[in-house]
Amino acid sequence: MLIFSASRRPLLDADNPILFSGAGITPRVIHRIEPEYSSEAKKAGIQGVVVTQLIVTGDGRPTRISTIRPIGYGLDEKARLAIEKWQFEPAQ
């Protein structure tokens, strides 16, 4: 989950922003890039939460990233671009 605020920084401060994973198995984020705040959202004064789901591969890369709760204004795309650069420690 990525939370966007008008301050151009996500509001989520947790080291591991994963809120749910299947079967009690949770990968751990070891490197994350914060998403950029889109100019479209900034102009419109939009802030909110983008909720995504993904699969972490055996080498710790995110794949099959999909937005399950979009907010629009370019923020969904910014979230996806950031998540594509994340690195995980896969669940064991």
Backbone as XML, in Angstrom:
<?xml version="1.0"?>
<chain id="A" units="angstrom">
  <residue number="1" name="MET">
    <atom name="N" x="0.845" y="-1.158" z="0.000"/>
    <atom name="CA" x="0.000" y="0.000" z="0.000"/>
    <atom name="C" x="0.895" y="1.226" z="0.000"/>
  </residue>
  <residue number="2" name="LEU">
    <atom name="N" x="0.619" y="2.154" z="-0.871"/>
    <atom name="CA" x="1.355" y="3.406" z="-0.915"/>
    <atom name="C" x="0.385" y="4.537" z="-0.641"/>
  </residue>
  <residue number="3" name="ILE">
    <atom name="N" x="0.729" y="5.370" z="0.295"/>
    <atom name="CA" x="-0.134" y="6.478" z="0.671"/>
    <atom name="C" x="0.515" y="7.758" z="0.194"/>
  </residue>
  <residue number="4" name="PHE">
    <atom name="N" x="-0.192" y="8.517" z="-0.634"/>
    <atom name="CA" x="0.338" y="9.746" z="-1.174"/>
    <atom name="C" x="-0.237" y="10.938" z="-0.432"/>
  </residue>
  <residue number="5" name="SER">
    <atom name="N" x="0.612" y="11.923" z="-0.194"/>
    <atom name="CA" x="0.139" y="13.161" z="0.413"/>
    <atom name="C" x="0.591" y="14.330" z="-0.446"/>
  </residue>
  <residue number="6" name="ALA">
    <atom name="N" x="-0.024" y="15.471" z="-0.240"/>
    <atom name="CA" x="0.311" y="16.658" z="-1.023"/>
    <atom name="C" x="1.729" y="17.144" z="-0.750"/>
  </residue>
  <residue number="7" name="SER">
    <atom name="N" x="2.381" y="16.622" z="0.266"/>
    <atom name="CA" x="3.760" y="17.010" z="0.562"/>
    <atom name="C" x="4.747" y="16.363" z="-0.405"/>
  </residue>
  <residue number="8" name="ARG">
    <atom name="N" x="4.222" y="15.588" z="-1.377"/>
    <atom name="CA" x="5.015" y="14.894" z="-2.394"/>
    <atom name="C" x="5.728" y="13.678" z="-1.845"/>
  </residue>
  <residue number="9" name="ARG">
    <atom name="N" x="5.464" y="13.296" z="-0.599"/>
    <atom name="CA" x="6.087" y="12.114" z="-0.030"/>
    <atom name="C" x="5.008" y="11.159" z="0.451"/>
  </residue>
  <residue number="10" name="PRO">
    <atom name="N" x="5.210" y="9.853" z="0.262"/>
    <atom name="CA" x="4.250" y="8.912" z="0.820"/>
    <atom name="C" x="4.199" y="9.058" z="2.339"/>
  </residue>
  <residue number="11" name="LEU">
    <atom name="N" x="3.027" y="8.871" z="2.911"/>
    <atom name="CA" x="2.857" y="8.995" z="4.351"/>
    <atom name="C" x="3.236" y="7.733" z="5.106"/>
  </residue>
  <residue number="12" name="LEU">
    <atom name="N" x="3.394" y="6.619" z="4.393"/>
    <atom name="CA" x="3.687" y="5.354" z="5.036"/>
    <atom name="C" x="5.151" y="5.327" z="5.461"/>
  </residue>
  <residue number="13" name="ASP">
    <atom name="N" x="5.413" y="5.212" z="6.758"/>
    <atom name="CA" x="6.775" y="5.233" z="7.271"/>
    <atom name="C" x="7.295" y="3.859" z="7.661"/>
  </residue>
  <residue number="14" name="ALA">
    <atom name="N" x="6.469" y="2.854" z="7.602"/>
    <atom name="CA" x="6.884" y="1.512" z="8.019"/>
    <atom name="C" x="8.010" y="0.997" z="7.137"/>
  </residue>
  <residue number="15" name="ASP">
    <atom name="N" x="8.926" y="0.263" z="7.738"/>
    <atom name="CA" x="10.020" y="-0.336" z="6.978"/>
    <atom name="C" x="9.511" y="-1.390" z="6.010"/>
  </residue>
  <residue number="16" name="ASN">
    <atom name="N" x="8.428" y="-2.038" z="6.366"/>
    <atom name="CA" x="7.884" y="-3.091" z="5.524"/>
    <atom name="C" x="6.407" y="-2.817" z="5.290"/>
  </residue>
  <residue number="17" name="PRO">
    <atom name="N" x="6.049" y="-2.212" z="4.145"/>
    <atom name="CA" x="4.672" y="-1.795" z="3.910"/>
    <atom name="C" x="3.724" y="-2.913" z="3.484"/>
  </residue>
  <residue number="18" name="ILE">
    <atom name="N" x="4.117" y="-4.149" z="3.665"/>
    <atom name="CA" x="3.251" y="-5.257" z="3.279"/>
    <atom name="C" x="2.221" y="-5.475" z="4.374"/>
  </residue>
  <residue number="19" name="LEU">
    <atom name="N" x="0.959" y="-5.414" z="3.979"/>
    <atom name="CA" x="-0.110" y="-5.556" z="4.952"/>
    <atom name="C" x="-0.709" y="-6.953" z="4.966"/>
  </residue>
  <residue number="20" name="PHE">
    <atom name="N" x="-0.574" y="-7.701" z="3.896"/>
    <atom name="CA" x="-1.147" y="-9.029" z="3.837"/>
    <atom name="C" x="-0.359" y="-9.865" z="2.850"/>
  </residue>
  <residue number="21" name="SER">
    <atom name="N" x="-0.177" y="-11.097" z="3.171"/>
    <atom name="CA" x="0.375" y="-12.046" z="2.215"/>
    <atom name="C" x="-0.275" y="-13.389" z="2.492"/>
  </residue>
  <residue number="22" name="GLY">
    <atom name="N" x="-0.183" y="-14.275" z="1.545"/>
    <atom name="CA" x="-0.896" y="-15.536" z="1.651"/>
    <atom name="C" x="-0.258" y="-16.541" z="2.580"/>
  </residue>
  <residue number="23" name="ALA">
    <atom name="N" x="-1.086" y="-17.364" z="3.179"/>
    <atom name="CA" x="-0.680" y="-18.525" z="3.979"/>
    <atom name="C" x="0.301" y="-18.182" z="5.090"/>
  </residue>
  <residue number="24" name="GLY">
    <atom name="N" x="0.227" y="-16.977" z="5.633"/>
    <atom name="CA" x="1.108" y="-16.597" z="6.735"/>
    <atom name="C" x="2.551" y="-16.399" z="6.332"/>
  </residue>
  <residue number="25" name="ILE">
    <atom name="N" x="2.811" y="-16.304" z="5.043"/>
    <atom name="CA" x="4.175" y="-16.138" z="4.535"/>
    <atom name="C" x="4.323" y="-14.717" z="4.020"/>
  </residue>
  <residue number="26" name="THR">
    <atom name="N" x="5.306" y="-13.994" z="4.540"/>
    <atom name="CA" x="5.458" y="-12.601" z="4.167"/>
    <atom name="C" x="6.878" y="-12.309" z="3.696"/>
  </residue>
  <residue number="27" name="PRO">
    <atom name="N" x="7.037" y="-11.864" z="2.451"/>
    <atom name="CA" x="8.361" y="-11.406" z="2.021"/>
    <atom name="C" x="8.677" y="-10.080" z="2.714"/>
  </residue>
  <residue number="28" name="ARG">
    <atom name="N" x="9.956" y="-9.743" z="2.776"/>
    <atom name="CA" x="10.380" y="-8.509" z="3.435"/>
    <atom name="C" x="11.011" y="-7.587" z="2.406"/>
  </residue>
  <residue number="29" name="VAL">
    <atom name="N" x="10.608" y="-6.314" z="2.430"/>
    <atom name="CA" x="11.203" y="-5.329" z="1.531"/>
    <atom name="C" x="12.617" y="-5.032" z="2.013"/>
  </residue>
  <residue number="30" name="ILE">
    <atom name="N" x="13.608" y="-5.165" z="1.127"/>
    <atom name="CA" x="14.984" y="-4.844" z="1.505"/>
    <atom name="C" x="15.490" y="-3.598" z="0.795"/>
  </residue>
  <residue number="31" name="HIS">
    <atom name="N" x="14.804" y="-3.193" z="-0.267"/>
    <atom name="CA" x="15.148" y="-1.940" z="-0.957"/>
    <atom name="C" x="13.879" y="-1.415" z="-1.605"/>
  </residue>
  <residue number="32" name="ARG">
    <atom name="N" x="13.529" y="-0.182" z="-1.260"/>
    <atom name="CA" x="12.335" y="0.386" z="-1.880"/>
    <atom name="C" x="12.585" y="1.812" z="-2.329"/>
  </residue>
  <residue number="33" name="ILE">
    <atom name="N" x="11.990" y="2.135" z="-3.427"/>
    <atom name="CA" x="12.033" y="3.469" z="-4.008"/>
    <atom name="C" x="10.694" y="4.127" z="-3.696"/>
  </residue>
  <residue number="34" name="GLU">
    <atom name="N" x="10.724" y="5.336" z="-3.189"/>
    <atom name="CA" x="9.485" y="6.052" z="-2.919"/>
    <atom name="C" x="8.928" y="6.591" z="-4.230"/>
  </residue>
  <residue number="35" name="PRO">
    <atom name="N" x="7.628" y="6.488" z="-4.430"/>
    <atom name="CA" x="7.033" y="6.983" z="-5.672"/>
    <atom name="C" x="7.030" y="8.501" z="-5.725"/>
  </residue>
  <residue number="36" name="GLU">
    <atom name="N" x="7.070" y="9.009" z="-6.926"/>
    <atom name="CA" x="6.979" y="10.451" z="-7.126"/>
    <atom name="C" x="5.523" y="10.880" z="-7.067"/>
  </residue>
  <residue number="37" name="TYR">
    <atom name="N" x="5.300" y="12.106" z="-6.684"/>
    <atom name="CA" x="3.958" y="12.676" z="-6.669"/>
    <atom name="C" x="3.721" y="13.285" z="-8.045"/>
  </residue>
  <residue number="38" name="SER">
    <atom name="N" x="2.685" y="12.890" z="-8.730"/>
    <atom name="CA" x="2.463" y="13.352" z="-10.096"/>
    <atom name="C" x="2.064" y="14.826" z="-10.134"/>
  </residue>
  <residue number="39" name="SER">
    <atom name="N" x="2.455" y="15.503" z="-11.199"/>
    <atom name="CA" x="2.096" y="16.919" z="-11.343"/>
    <atom name="C" x="0.584" y="17.081" z="-11.481"/>
  </residue>
  <residue number="40" name="GLU">
    <atom name="N" x="-0.063" y="16.124" z="-12.124"/>
    <atom name="CA" x="-1.520" y="16.155" z="-12.278"/>
    <atom name="C" x="-2.216" y="16.127" z="-10.911"/>
  </residue>
  <residue number="41" name="ALA">
    <atom name="N" x="-1.752" y="15.256" z="-10.021"/>
    <atom name="CA" x="-2.338" y="15.170" z="-8.678"/>
    <atom name="C" x="-2.019" y="16.408" z="-7.853"/>
  </residue>
  <residue number="42" name="LYS">
    <atom name="N" x="-0.811" y="16.905" z="-8.021"/>
    <atom name="CA" x="-0.415" y="18.109" z="-7.281"/>
    <atom name="C" x="-1.306" y="19.287" z="-7.674"/>
  </residue>
  <residue number="43" name="LYS">
    <atom name="N" x="-1.521" y="19.472" z="-8.979"/>
    <atom name="CA" x="-2.366" y="20.571" z="-9.453"/>
    <atom name="C" x="-3.797" y="20.448" z="-8.935"/>
  </residue>
  <residue number="44" name="ALA">
    <atom name="N" x="-4.299" y="19.206" z="-8.847"/>
    <atom name="CA" x="-5.673" y="18.973" z="-8.409"/>
    <atom name="C" x="-5.798" y="18.883" z="-6.888"/>
  </residue>
  <residue number="45" name="GLY">
    <atom name="N" x="-4.652" y="18.900" z="-6.175"/>
    <atom name="CA" x="-4.678" y="18.788" z="-4.710"/>
    <atom name="C" x="-5.128" y="17.419" z="-4.227"/>
  </residue>
  <residue number="46" name="ILE">
    <atom name="N" x="-4.807" y="16.389" z="-5.000"/>
    <atom name="CA" x="-5.240" y="15.028" z="-4.689"/>
    <atom name="C" x="-4.208" y="14.340" z="-3.798"/>
  </residue>
  <residue number="47" name="GLN">
    <atom name="N" x="-4.704" y="13.648" z="-2.795"/>
    <atom name="CA" x="-3.861" y="12.769" z="-1.993"/>
    <atom name="C" x="-4.694" y="11.561" z="-1.622"/>
  </residue>
  <residue number="48" name="GLY">
    <atom name="N" x="-4.049" y="10.469" z="-1.323"/>
    <atom name="CA" x="-4.794" y="9.270" z="-0.996"/>
    <atom name="C" x="-3.928" y="8.034" z="-0.988"/>
  </residue>
  <residue number="49" name="VAL">
    <atom name="N" x="-4.577" y="6.885" z="-1.061"/>
    <atom name="CA" x="-3.922" y="5.585" z="-0.941"/>
    <atom name="C" x="-4.062" y="4.824" z="-2.250"/>
  </residue>
  <residue number="50" name="VAL">
    <atom name="N" x="-2.957" y="4.288" z="-2.735"/>
    <atom name="CA" x="-2.963" y="3.367" z="-3.866"/>
    <atom name="C" x="-2.662" y="1.988" z="-3.292"/>
  </residue>
  <residue number="51" name="VAL">
    <atom name="N" x="-3.569" y="1.056" z="-3.474"/>
    <atom name="CA" x="-3.362" y="-0.298" z="-2.976"/>
    <atom name="C" x="-3.033" y="-1.185" z="-4.162"/>
  </residue>
  <residue number="52" name="THR">
    <atom name="N" x="-1.927" y="-1.904" z="-4.053"/>
    <atom name="CA" x="-1.494" y="-2.798" z="-5.127"/>
    <atom name="C" x="-1.341" y="-4.215" z="-4.592"/>
  </residue>
  <residue number="53" name="GLN">
    <atom name="N" x="-1.301" y="-5.139" z="-5.511"/>
    <atom name="CA" x="-0.930" y="-6.500" z="-5.157"/>
    <atom name="C" x="0.120" y="-6.959" z="-6.146"/>
  </residue>
  <residue number="54" name="LEU">
    <atom name="N" x="0.954" y="-7.882" z="-5.699"/>
    <atom name="CA" x="2.023" y="-8.369" z="-6.558"/>
    <atom name="C" x="2.478" y="-9.733" z="-6.098"/>
  </residue>
  <residue number="55" name="ILE">
    <atom name="N" x="3.272" y="-10.340" z="-6.934"/>
    <atom name="CA" x="3.923" y="-11.599" z="-6.598"/>
    <atom name="C" x="5.418" y="-11.337" z="-6.545"/>
  </residue>
  <residue number="56" name="VAL">
    <atom name="N" x="6.073" y="-11.875" z="-5.534"/>
    <atom name="CA" x="7.525" y="-11.757" z="-5.415"/>
    <atom name="C" x="8.143" y="-13.041" z="-5.945"/>
  </residue>
  <residue number="57" name="THR">
    <atom name="N" x="9.051" y="-12.895" z="-6.905"/>
    <atom name="CA" x="9.718" y="-14.056" z="-7.499"/>
    <atom name="C" x="10.746" y="-14.635" z="-6.533"/>
  </residue>
  <residue number="58" name="GLY">
    <atom name="N" x="11.278" y="-15.780" z="-6.880"/>
    <atom name="CA" x="12.287" y="-16.434" z="-6.055"/>
    <atom name="C" x="13.546" y="-15.623" z="-5.876"/>
  </residue>
  <residue number="59" name="ASP">
    <atom name="N" x="13.822" y="-14.689" z="-6.810"/>
    <atom name="CA" x="15.009" y="-13.840" z="-6.663"/>
    <atom name="C" x="14.663" y="-12.475" z="-6.042"/>
  </residue>
  <residue number="60" name="GLY">
    <atom name="N" x="13.437" y="-12.339" z="-5.539"/>
    <atom name="CA" x="13.084" y="-11.130" z="-4.804"/>
    <atom name="C" x="12.571" y="-9.962" z="-5.631"/>
  </residue>
  <residue number="61" name="ARG">
    <atom name="N" x="12.219" y="-10.211" z="-6.860"/>
    <atom name="CA" x="11.716" y="-9.131" z="-7.719"/>
    <atom name="C" x="10.188" y="-9.161" z="-7.762"/>
  </residue>
  <residue number="62" name="PRO">
    <atom name="N" x="9.569" y="-7.969" z="-7.773"/>
    <atom name="CA" x="8.116" y="-7.929" z="-7.885"/>
    <atom name="C" x="7.667" y="-8.214" z="-9.315"/>
  </residue>
  <residue number="63" name="THR">
    <atom name="N" x="6.591" y="-8.953" z="-9.451"/>
    <atom name="CA" x="6.027" y="-9.261" z="-10.754"/>
    <atom name="C" x="4.508" y="-9.279" z="-10.629"/>
  </residue>
  <residue number="64" name="ARG">
    <atom name="N" x="3.828" y="-9.270" z="-11.751"/>
    <atom name="CA" x="2.362" y="-9.268" z="-11.775"/>
    <atom name="C" x="1.785" y="-8.181" z="-10.859"/>
  </residue>
  <residue number="65" name="ILE">
    <atom name="N" x="2.339" y="-6.996" z="-10.958"/>
    <atom name="CA" x="1.886" y="-5.860" z="-10.151"/>
    <atom name="C" x="0.556" y="-5.371" z="-10.708"/>
  </residue>
  <residue number="66" name="SER">
    <atom name="N" x="-0.430" y="-5.306" z="-9.853"/>
    <atom name="CA" x="-1.726" y="-4.778" z="-10.294"/>
    <atom name="C" x="-2.276" y="-3.844" z="-9.220"/>
  </residue>
  <residue number="67" name="THR">
    <atom name="N" x="-3.009" y="-2.860" z="-9.669"/>
    <atom name="CA" x="-3.623" y="-1.902" z="-8.762"/>
    <atom name="C" x="-5.019" y="-2.407" z="-8.417"/>
  </residue>
  <residue number="68" name="ILE">
    <atom name="N" x="-5.285" y="-2.563" z="-7.131"/>
    <atom name="CA" x="-6.600" y="-3.054" z="-6.735"/>
    <atom name="C" x="-7.471" y="-1.946" z="-6.126"/>
  </residue>
  <residue number="69" name="ARG">
    <atom name="N" x="-6.850" y="-0.827" z="-5.738"/>
    <atom name="CA" x="-7.620" y="0.351" z="-5.325"/>
    <atom name="C" x="-6.913" y="1.591" z="-5.872"/>
  </residue>
  <residue number="70" name="PRO">
    <atom name="N" x="-7.294" y="2.029" z="-7.072"/>
    <atom name="CA" x="-6.645" y="3.183" z="-7.691"/>
    <atom name="C" x="-7.200" y="4.503" z="-7.152"/>
  </residue>
  <residue number="71" name="ILE">
    <atom name="N" x="-6.397" y="5.574" z="-7.316"/>
    <atom name="CA" x="-6.897" y="6.916" z="-7.011"/>
    <atom name="C" x="-6.768" y="7.847" z="-8.212"/>
  </residue>
  <residue number="72" name="GLY">
    <atom name="N" x="-6.119" y="7.378" z="-9.269"/>
    <atom name="CA" x="-6.039" y="8.171" z="-10.492"/>
    <atom name="C" x="-5.040" y="9.310" z="-10.419"/>
  </residue>
  <residue number="73" name="TYR">
    <atom name="N" x="-5.201" y="10.277" z="-11.300"/>
    <atom name="CA" x="-4.360" y="11.466" z="-11.388"/>
    <atom name="C" x="-2.873" y="11.132" z="-11.559"/>
  </residue>
  <residue number="74" name="GLY">
    <atom name="N" x="-2.588" y="9.999" z="-12.176"/>
    <atom name="CA" x="-1.211" y="9.600" z="-12.429"/>
    <atom name="C" x="-0.528" y="8.932" z="-11.250"/>
  </residue>
  <residue number="75" name="LEU">
    <atom name="N" x="-1.179" y="8.885" z="-10.090"/>
    <atom name="CA" x="-0.541" y="8.313" z="-8.903"/>
    <atom name="C" x="-0.463" y="6.792" z="-8.965"/>
  </residue>
  <residue number="76" name="ASP">
    <atom name="N" x="-1.417" y="6.154" z="-9.612"/>
    <atom name="CA" x="-1.377" y="4.695" z="-9.752"/>
    <atom name="C" x="-0.148" y="4.281" z="-10.556"/>
  </residue>
  <residue number="77" name="GLU">
    <atom name="N" x="0.097" y="5.007" z="-11.648"/>
    <atom name="CA" x="1.256" y="4.721" z="-12.491"/>
    <atom name="C" x="2.563" y="5.000" z="-11.757"/>
  </residue>
  <residue number="78" name="LYS">
    <atom name="N" x="2.605" y="6.082" z="-10.986"/>
    <atom name="CA" x="3.810" y="6.411" z="-10.215"/>
    <atom name="C" x="4.095" y="5.329" z="-9.177"/>
  </residue>
  <residue number="79" name="ALA">
    <atom name="N" x="3.046" y="4.815" z="-8.552"/>
    <atom name="CA" x="3.219" y="3.739" z="-7.573"/>
    <atom name="C" x="3.787" y="2.502" z="-8.245"/>
  </residue>
  <residue number="80" name="ARG">
    <atom name="N" x="3.231" y="2.140" z="-9.388"/>
    <atom name="CA" x="3.696" y="0.956" z="-10.108"/>
    <atom name="C" x="5.163" y="1.105" z="-10.532"/>
  </residue>
  <residue number="81" name="LEU">
    <atom name="N" x="5.525" y="2.267" z="-11.053"/>
    <atom name="CA" x="6.915" y="2.494" z="-11.470"/>
    <atom name="C" x="7.880" y="2.356" z="-10.301"/>
  </residue>
  <residue number="82" name="ALA">
    <atom name="N" x="7.481" y="2.837" z="-9.143"/>
    <atom name="CA" x="8.340" y="2.719" z="-7.960"/>
    <atom name="C" x="8.451" y="1.260" z="-7.524"/>
  </residue>
  <residue number="83" name="ILE">
    <atom name="N" x="7.328" y="0.571" z="-7.457"/>
    <atom name="CA" x="7.326" y="-0.824" z="-6.998"/>
    <atom name="C" x="8.153" y="-1.711" z="-7.916"/>
  </residue>
  <residue number="84" name="GLU">
    <atom name="N" x="8.159" y="-1.433" z="-9.192"/>
    <atom name="CA" x="8.966" y="-2.224" z="-10.131"/>
    <atom name="C" x="10.445" y="-2.208" z="-9.768"/>
  </residue>
  <residue number="85" name="LYS">
    <atom name="N" x="10.882" y="-1.194" z="-9.031"/>
    <atom name="CA" x="12.302" y="-1.072" z="-8.642"/>
    <atom name="C" x="12.573" y="-1.632" z="-7.248"/>
  </residue>
  <residue number="86" name="TRP">
    <atom name="N" x="11.554" y="-2.072" z="-6.548"/>
    <atom name="CA" x="11.744" y="-2.622" z="-5.213"/>
    <atom name="C" x="12.454" y="-3.960" z="-5.276"/>
  </residue>
  <residue number="87" name="GLN">
    <atom name="N" x="13.117" y="-4.314" z="-4.181"/>
    <atom name="CA" x="13.767" y="-5.600" z="-4.031"/>
    <atom name="C" x="13.277" y="-6.212" z="-2.723"/>
  </residue>
  <residue number="88" name="PHE">
    <atom name="N" x="12.930" y="-7.483" z="-2.767"/>
    <atom name="CA" x="12.414" y="-8.186" z="-1.597"/>
    <atom name="C" x="13.335" y="-9.312" z="-1.189"/>
  </residue>
  <residue number="89" name="GLU">
    <atom name="N" x="13.246" y="-9.663" z="0.078"/>
    <atom name="CA" x="13.789" y="-10.937" z="0.547"/>
    <atom name="C" x="12.601" y="-11.892" z="0.455"/>
  </residue>
  <residue number="90" name="PRO">
    <atom name="N" x="12.658" y="-12.853" z="-0.442"/>
    <atom name="CA" x="11.495" y="-13.723" z="-0.617"/>
    <atom name="C" x="11.149" y="-14.465" z="0.676"/>
  </residue>
  <residue number="91" name="ALA">
    <atom name="N" x="9.893" y="-14.780" z="0.830"/>
    <atom name="CA" x="9.457" y="-15.568" z="1.985"/>
    <atom name="C" x="10.095" y="-16.944" z="1.921"/>
  </residue>
  <residue number="92" name="GLN">
    <atom name="N" x="10.380" y="-17.510" z="3.056"/>
    <atom name="CA" x="11.016" y="-18.830" z="3.135"/>
    <atom name="C" x="10.023" y="-19.868" z="3.619"/>
  </residue>
</chain>
